[in-house]
Amino acid sequence: MNTWEAEQVEEQILLIYRFVEEDRLFRKFYGTGLPTRDNQLLNRILKMEDAEKILRNCILELEEIITGSRPSRMEFEEMIVNYDPSDTYRKYGLKGLGEVYKLDLDKMVELI
């Protein structure tokens, strides 16, 4: 996987990571999660107990491909907090995090 492909996959995984985090918060607070429509892969990710950990590891490995070094736990947390998905939404034609199910996750998995 080259750097450009790693950046594309990382953008999408960051969105999915944020979606999973938000879904978990919604489930704790409201008792129900965010709608996922017909995206089977996203539904499977949401059902996994360790989804956030797996996604975090993917992001760390992709960041290592992109920058040549693996971020520390603190650097990762800072990256997540400072990540502004606005440009990524526009790039993939999403109106917001609730439309993450529109991503072509099969293509992303193919790149991985």
Helices and strands as residue ranges (DSSP letters): H 3-30, H 40-47, H 51-67, H 73-82, H 86-91, G 97-102, H 105-111
